[in-house]
Amino acid sequence: MLRPFVPICLFLIVAGSLSAAPQYGGLQVTLSADALAISGIRPGTELVVFGESLQTERAMLVRRQFMERIADADQDGKHHFKPRGGVPLRSLWVVVDLSTGATAVAIPEQYDGTHEEIAPDALQKGTGEAVLALDASYRGAHLMLVRPGAGAWTLRRSDEDHGYESGVSYRAERSTSLNGSPPAAPSLHELEPGDILASVDLARREVRTFQVSR
């Protein structure tokens, strides 16, 4: 059974000031022009920052994707994360506690992005044990799987047909692991209680998330 995250409101990037964003599970993220200010971090835990940005640099359009492990080194419950290229208007961000699965979503309000629940019927089973299939609306999405206490992985689309003709399929062996996680993602055919999927899609201006109920 899939349990959607509680919706998280959007907020405005204001030059020279910070606005607090609502949080899920204790985490809170505030965006500025060049950084994510993360608070509510549990002592001794590590986080993954997952996101995507798009901006013009030197007359060229530059797209960046992020999946980075961070830690609260001084254990004050806060971390200031400065992504390469800063936090442009066209960007989407998800922060997940790697121990508990607590999650926060951040989107610049002027980007007019949304945080949506993943509908249960969007997740489909493929024909192989290592296959995860989603409906066709995820075709342009950047996808991450987090298994709290085990690791995090970005998932790449498979070019093969695995029994879900109208959608998008992913295979565990085509995953990229977060530093310190096992090299390959676990079996995607049966997600475990507590697993989190997060997708960011700049073309749709959308973050979508869900967590498998415990």
Wavefront OBJ file of the C-alpha trace (Angstrom):
o trace
v 0.000 0.000 0.000
v 1.293 3.459 -0.863
v 0.950 6.368 1.555
v 1.359 9.848 0.086
v 3.376 12.511 1.778
v 1.583 15.383 3.453
v 1.520 18.240 0.883
v 4.158 20.892 1.481
v 3.419 24.536 0.651
v 5.568 26.602 -1.684
v 7.452 29.716 -0.678
v 9.164 32.733 -2.162
v 12.857 33.365 -2.725
v 13.463 36.919 -1.549
v 16.882 38.437 -2.164
v 18.538 39.239 1.144
v 15.952 37.474 3.275
v 14.755 33.961 4.063
v 11.273 32.509 4.284
v 10.554 29.356 6.246
v 9.024 26.392 4.406
v 6.673 23.879 6.005
v 8.287 20.524 6.691
v 7.540 16.811 6.872
v 8.959 14.783 9.746
v 10.791 17.701 11.390
v 12.953 18.874 8.485
v 12.644 22.448 7.261
v 14.222 23.976 4.141
v 14.580 27.666 3.310
v 15.791 28.797 -0.108
v 17.980 31.780 -0.860
v 19.576 32.763 -4.147
v 22.638 30.564 -3.580
v 21.839 27.989 -0.892
v 19.433 25.667 0.889
v 19.257 26.363 4.625
v 18.198 23.077 6.229
v 17.087 22.868 9.852
v 15.440 20.322 12.123
v 18.190 17.764 11.470
v 18.321 14.934 13.997
v 21.703 14.641 15.768
v 24.029 12.162 14.130
v 21.964 11.642 10.991
v 22.863 12.258 7.362
v 20.696 13.668 4.603
v 20.495 13.407 0.837
v 19.823 16.541 -1.208
v 18.139 15.622 -4.479
v 17.286 18.172 -7.145
v 17.549 19.623 -10.583
v 18.203 23.140 -11.877
v 18.213 24.928 -15.212
v 19.674 28.349 -16.000
v 21.494 30.333 -18.660
v 25.241 30.756 -18.122
v 27.478 32.516 -20.657
v 24.707 32.362 -23.267
v 24.347 28.597 -22.774
v 21.489 26.716 -21.139
v 22.934 24.619 -18.272
v 21.010 21.797 -16.589
v 22.345 20.313 -13.351
v 21.172 17.302 -11.400
v 22.004 16.784 -7.738
v 22.145 13.837 -5.361
v 24.528 14.703 -2.546
v 25.051 13.347 0.954
v 25.371 15.968 3.675
v 25.825 15.834 7.440
v 25.356 18.199 10.347
v 29.017 18.130 11.414
v 28.638 20.369 14.467
v 25.308 18.749 15.458
v 23.455 22.039 15.845
v 20.513 20.749 13.819
v 21.319 22.912 10.794
v 23.184 22.735 7.498
v 23.828 25.336 4.803
v 24.065 23.579 1.439
v 25.403 25.569 -1.517
v 24.767 23.721 -4.791
v 26.928 24.390 -7.795
v 25.285 27.170 -9.784
v 23.259 28.333 -6.785
v 19.479 28.119 -6.560
v 18.089 29.510 -9.823
v 14.436 30.257 -10.422
v 14.037 27.052 -12.420
v 14.913 24.494 -9.766
v 13.274 21.726 -7.727
v 14.598 20.286 -4.427
v 13.937 17.327 -2.138
v 15.798 16.685 1.138
v 15.506 13.284 2.860
v 16.847 12.064 6.214
v 18.699 8.842 5.331
v 17.912 7.296 8.726
v 14.237 8.131 9.255
v 12.933 9.052 5.822
v 11.764 12.474 7.028
v 11.385 14.603 3.913
v 11.103 18.255 2.902
v 10.347 19.702 -0.544
v 11.409 23.174 -1.702
v 10.354 24.989 -4.888
v 10.825 28.678 -5.717
v 7.320 30.149 -5.716
v 7.961 32.375 -8.720
v 8.764 29.234 -10.725
v 5.099 28.268 -10.321
v 6.010 24.678 -9.517
v 3.956 22.107 -7.675
v 4.450 19.282 -5.191
v 2.047 16.469 -6.008
v 1.161 13.143 -4.486
v 2.048 10.115 -6.581
v -1.203 8.362 -7.373
v -1.154 4.693 -6.308
v -2.085 3.554 -9.817
v 0.956 5.347 -11.289
v 3.206 2.605 -9.909
v 3.059 -0.546 -11.979
v 4.867 -3.837 -11.681
v 7.145 -4.855 -14.508
v 7.751 -8.438 -15.540
v 11.212 -8.735 -13.976
v 12.267 -8.739 -10.346
v 14.495 -5.675 -10.752
v 11.990 -3.574 -12.679
v 9.929 -0.613 -11.531
v 7.427 0.898 -13.963
v 5.635 4.238 -13.745
v 3.040 5.764 -16.028
v 3.996 7.810 -19.067
v 3.819 11.166 -17.257
v 7.187 10.292 -15.647
v 8.999 10.031 -18.974
v 11.002 13.224 -18.389
v 11.425 12.871 -14.635
v 14.639 12.476 -12.615
v 13.851 9.714 -10.094
v 15.370 8.798 -6.716
v 14.740 5.840 -4.410
v 15.611 6.124 -0.706
v 15.559 3.102 1.599
v 16.070 4.565 5.105
v 18.992 2.954 6.857
v 20.282 1.402 3.620
v 20.997 4.093 1.032
v 19.773 6.178 -1.883
v 19.913 5.729 -5.646
v 18.944 7.659 -8.750
v 17.156 5.494 -11.285
v 17.641 5.708 -15.038
v 15.022 4.776 -17.595
v 15.363 1.406 -19.233
v 15.329 1.196 -23.018
v 13.811 -2.261 -22.880
v 10.148 -3.250 -22.718
v 9.328 -5.009 -19.458
v 5.627 -5.533 -19.887
v 4.368 -2.014 -19.281
v 3.949 -0.651 -22.799
v 2.427 2.765 -22.039
v 4.801 3.792 -19.271
v 8.410 4.159 -18.220
v 10.439 1.328 -16.719
v 13.522 1.386 -14.506
v 15.995 -1.381 -13.699
v 18.053 -1.721 -10.530
v 21.288 -2.334 -12.443
v 20.865 1.021 -14.226
v 20.890 2.921 -10.940
v 23.533 5.319 -9.631
v 24.223 5.049 -5.915
v 24.737 7.843 -3.423
v 28.267 7.786 -2.010
v 28.310 5.190 0.778
v 25.265 3.260 -0.496
v 25.436 -0.242 -2.009
v 26.456 0.029 -5.701
v 23.155 -1.184 -7.130
v 19.652 -0.363 -6.019
v 17.701 -3.136 -4.280
v 15.065 -5.098 -6.163
v 12.497 -2.675 -7.516
v 9.764 -5.244 -8.096
v 8.606 -5.123 -4.479
v 9.265 -1.906 -2.579
v 9.622 -2.247 1.193
v 7.699 -0.410 3.920
v 9.362 2.963 4.494
v 10.824 3.224 0.982
v 10.580 6.667 -0.572
v 10.353 7.592 -4.239
v 10.883 11.198 -5.295
v 10.759 12.588 -8.808
v 11.702 16.032 -10.092
v 10.605 17.159 -13.536
v 11.582 20.631 -14.727
v 9.531 20.340 -17.917
v 6.378 19.784 -15.854
v 7.603 22.080 -13.030
v 6.740 19.320 -10.617
v 7.998 17.344 -7.635
v 6.199 14.092 -6.854
v 6.796 11.906 -3.812
v 5.411 8.983 -1.881
v 6.430 6.639 0.905
v 5.425 3.001 1.185
v 3.408 2.647 4.389
v 5.036 0.851 7.287
l 1 2 3 4 5 6 7 8 9 10 11 12 13 14 15 16 17 18 19 20 21 22 23 24 25 26 27 28 29 30 31 32 33 34 35 36 37 38 39 40 41 42 43 44 45 46 47 48 49 50 51 52 53 54 55 56 57 58 59 60 61 62 63 64 65 66 67 68 69 70 71 72 73 74 75 76 77 78 79 80 81 82 83 84 85 86 87 88 89 90 91 92 93 94 95 96 97 98 99 100 101 102 103 104 105 106 107 108 109 110 111 112 113 114 115 116 117 118 119 120 121 122 123 124 125 126 127 128 129 130 131 132 133 134 135 136 137 138 139 140 141 142 143 144 145 146 147 148 149 150 151 152 153 154 155 156 157 158 159 160 161 162 163 164 165 166 167 168 169 170 171 172 173 174 175 176 177 178 179 180 181 182 183 184 185 186 187 188 189 190 191 192 193 194 195 196 197 198 199 200 201 202 203 204 205 206 207 208 209 210 211 212 213 214
